[in-house]
Amino acid sequence: MEQENNSRRDFLVTGLVAAAASVVAGCAPKSNVFEAAADEQVMPSGKKVKLLSVDGEVIEVDAAFLKPVPHMPPVSNSEARIGIPGKKFVMVIDLSRCKNLKKCQAACNHAHDLNPGENWIKVDPMKNSEHSAPYWEPTTCMHCDDPPCVKVCPVDATFKRQDGIVLIDSDRCIGCRFCMAACPYSTRVFNWGAPQISEEVAAQPYSCETSIPQKKGTVGKCDFCADMSRMGELPHCVSACPNGVYAFGDLNEDSVTNGAETFRFSDLIRDKAGYRLMEDLGTKPSVYYLPPVNRNFPFESGLETDSLQNPKN
């Protein structure tokens, strides 16, 4: 009986490995595992991995013959549309700390594999009146509580989650750009060309939470790094800024942090006269600004930084 079981197990192992080799090679199974391995230039590693066969038996296979499984998102796109229960994410941008370093922009572009020029975070020089002092203003998606972009999307590609984050499902996006026309903050970007990404990134299954991989003919925007929040980490722009310009947190917990400092959100907004852009529109943004008073850096230092980043030919 033992000999019969061993023979049956050997047969299953050989069949499993041969079948795996045939899938990779795109041809019929070879007569033995070593012939299949030779064709694919794969040799046994000696490291055994235990697997469960289709018959419910535990079998051992050499690790060299296992086909790598592609990176899978932590949640499905259907789950991503729901959001994280009990959370209401909010961001605070302190204009007194911004020096126009654009570290936030670079980190965002890298994390989302954006094409050159397709910035989801913009840092612009601003001036409220003729005689007022200029300052630098970073702009992201506002993740509005009453987002006009969601209302105009004809295919439900743009959606708002229960945790306040507004995302785009590029699998549904048809590129009509109605959302871009409806957004009063001009924070959305259209992917006119094919994304310049590696084959490894292109092979990943699309995730609404990471916005990767980007797709030609679709709209992209700041996603508040929803995947990082699910892991309990800060968005890339927040952690990349060396001056603590951005603070991110949970409105329900009344707490925001820039990584080095943690604040009570309600106190911060009240004590430093926080405000939201274009409040009269009734969009109810989730991004708050602190005015540029008692600035850490003079405006001119940001101009010097900008000239170093974009030298004239």
C-alpha positions, 0 to 999 in steps of 0.5 A: 500500500505504501509503495502504491501511495508513493507511486501515486505521489510521484505521478502527481508531482511529475504531472504538476511540474510538467503542466506548469512547464507547458503553460510557460512554454505554450506547448504540450507537456514534456515526457519528463520534468527534466526535459521541460526544465531544459527547454526553459533553461530551468534547473531544480534548485533543491528547495522543496515547496509543499503544495496541496494537490487537486485531490487534497494530498500534500505534495512537494515541488521544487521551487524552481518550477513554480511560476511567479504569481503577479502582484495583486492589490490588497483589495479588489476594485469593488472593495476599494469603492467602499473605503475604510469603515469609520474613517473620514480622511482630511488634509491640512496644507500649511502655506507658511511652510512651503518653499516650492521644493516640489518634493511632494510632487516628485514623490507623487509622480514616482509613486503613481508612475506618472508621465513627465508633465502629468503632475497631480500636485501643482505648486504655484506662486499666488498673490491675493492682491496688488499690494499683498505678499506672494506665497507658494500654494500646493494644490491637490484634489480636494476630495470634496464631500459634494463632488461635482465630478462624481455627479457628471460622470456617465459611467460611474468611473469617478466615485466617492467612498464612505471615508471621504476619498474620491477615486477614479476607476480607469477600467470604467473611464471612457475619457469623456472628460466631463469630470475635468470640466466639472472640477472647479479646482482643475486638479485632473489630468488627461492621459493623452499618450500611453504611460511610460511604465516598465513591463513589470508595472504594466503587467500588474492588475489595475487598482483604484487605490494605487491608480496603477497602472495608468491607462491611455485615454483616461483621467488621473488625479490625486488619490490621497494615496488610499493604499497607504491609508489602508496600511496605516501610513501617510500619503507620499506627498506628506512623508516626502515634504521636509518642511511639514507642509502637509498634515493628514489624518482622520476627521473622526479622530480629530487628529492630523500629522505630518509625520514629525508633529501631530495636531488636534485638527479642530484646534489647528483650524481654529487657532490658525484661521484655516480655510478651504478654497472656493467655499462659496461653491458648496463642494465642501473640500476635505483639504484645508489651508493655513494662511501664509503668516509668519512664514518659515521661508521668504518667497524669493527662496522658492524662486531660486529653488524653481530656477534650479529645478527648471534651468533655462537653456 
